[in-house]
Amino acid sequence: MKVNFDICDRCATCIAVCPVSAIMMDIESLVFDEELCTECGICVISCPVGALTAESKQDMKRVT
Amino acid sequence: MKDTPNKESYDIIVAGAGLAGAAAAWFAAKGGVSVLLVEREKVPGYPTRCAEGIYFKDTDIEIPQDCIAKLVSGLVLHAPGGEELIFDNIGSGAILHRTKFIQYLVDNAISSGAELITEASVVAVQDCLNHQKSQGNTTISSDPIEQRSVTIKTADASFEVKCKILIAADGIESRLGELAGLKTKLSTSEIEAAYQYRICHPGIDPDRLHIYIGRDIAPGGYAWVFPKGDFCANGGLAICPDLAKGKTAKEYCDNFIKSKFPEFFGCEGETRCSIQDPVAGGIPIAVPERIYSDGFMLAGDAARMVNPLTGAGIGTALFSGKNAGIIAAKAVKAGNCSSAYLKVYQQKWNKRYGSLHKTMLILANKAKKMSDTRADELISMLGQVPSEARTLKSFFITLLKNKPSLLIKVTKSYLFGS
C-alpha cells in the first residue's frame, strides 16, 4: 500500500477498517505491515481524502 | 508537555485524552486512585475531527459557558429535490468549542491528581500475574488477573507500565479492544468517511443546524452546516464508502460546498469570508458489543459509542468516560478489577443507550437504502404536518414504519437522544 503523505490527514479511518490489522499509526506517520496486508483495498475506498493506493506486493517491497 | 511516565505502576491508565479519555481520567482521579493519561498528539484536543454538536439532555458533565460556541434553536432539513423542512421543536442543543472543552476536562483530570503524558501511544496490553483465562473464553475467570502490563511508545522510546485497569479511549482506530479479546472491528458498511471545513460567510444561518440529504450530495450519509457564531460554521459531510462510486468524502464535500454555496468562491479578500481548517475523519456506525473485560474497559469511539443514525458521539463519550472512570476507581478501591466487577459499566451503557442505538442502527440502514424520490416524498408529507407537531421523531418513525399516517399521532418533541 502506498500512502501519499502530502494529503494524508492522519484521521486513521484506514486503521479502523483494515480486516487484518495491518496498519499502525506511528507518532508521525502510518505504517503498513506488508506481511499482513492482503491488498483487499478496503482502506483505499474508505480513506476520506484518497491518500492510499494499492500497489503490487513486489512493488511495495521495492519501494521500502 | 512531557512524554515519560513518572512511575512504573498506576492504578488506572487511560489511553487517549479526547472527550471520553479525559472524562475517564478526571472521574477516576477524583475517586482517589492514581491515574496516567496517555495522549498521542502534542496537545490534547487537536485537531477537531468533529461537527461539535450536542444535545443538552445528553450531557452528563456540565459544559462551561466558554466552551459553548453557539446555542442552536432549530434544524432545517434539505430534501434531495431542494424542499426545506424546518424543525423548531428539537430540544436545546449547542455547537461546542470542542478543543477548549477537552482542555477543560484534561485540566480537571490533572488538578484531581492525574498525570498526563503526550506524544505517546498505548500500543499493547498484556495480562500478567495469575492469569489463567484461555483465549476467547468469555466466562468470568475464577482467578482474575491482578494487573495488566501496558506498552507505551513515544517517538524514540518504549516503556512497560503496569496498571490494574486500562481504559481504552483511543478513538475510532483503537486496537486495544481487539488485543484485550473484544470485538471492535468495523466493515466498510460500518463506517462513514467524513470531511469538513470551517466556513465563514455573512450568509450563514446563525441559529439553526442545516442538514442536506441526497444520493448525489452524500451517499449513505448527510451533509451538514452547523453554526459556530461570528458567521462561521462547521460545513462538511459523511458518506458510506460502499456507496461512494469511487469518489472520496473530500470530493463530495468540495462539490457540496461549491454547489450549495457558490458565493464562498471568489469572495477571498472580503472580510468574514473564508474556507479553512479541513479535517478528515471516520465515524463508526455500529452498536457496542462487549465493552469490558478483566482489568479493561472501552469508552467513546473506541467502544463504537456513536449514534448510528446521526453520527453524534460527544454525549455518549462523556457518559462512557465519566462512568468508566467512576467504576474503575471503585473497582481499584474494592480490590477487585475483574470482569465480574466491571460488568456494571456495560449494564449502565445498555440501560441508557443500548436499545436506542439499536433502533438508530435500524433507521440508519433504512435511510441508507432510501431513494432520493422516497426521501422527497417523505419530506413533502411531513411538510404538511403543523410545525408544532413536526419533530424529528415523527420523521424517523415515518421512515421506520413507512406509514405517513403515523405522523399525525406523533406529537412529542424528541431528538436524537434518549
Interface residues (C-beta under 8 A of the other chain):
Chain A: D9 C11 A12 T13 I15 A16 V17 P19 S21 M24 M25 I27 E28 I42 I45 S46 C47 P48 V49 G50
Chain B: R40 R49 E119 S121 V123 K153 T154 A155 G171 I172 E173 R175 E178 K185 L186 S187 T188 I191 A193 A194 Y195 P241 D242 A244 G246 T248 A249 K250 E251 P278 V279 A280 G281 G282 P284
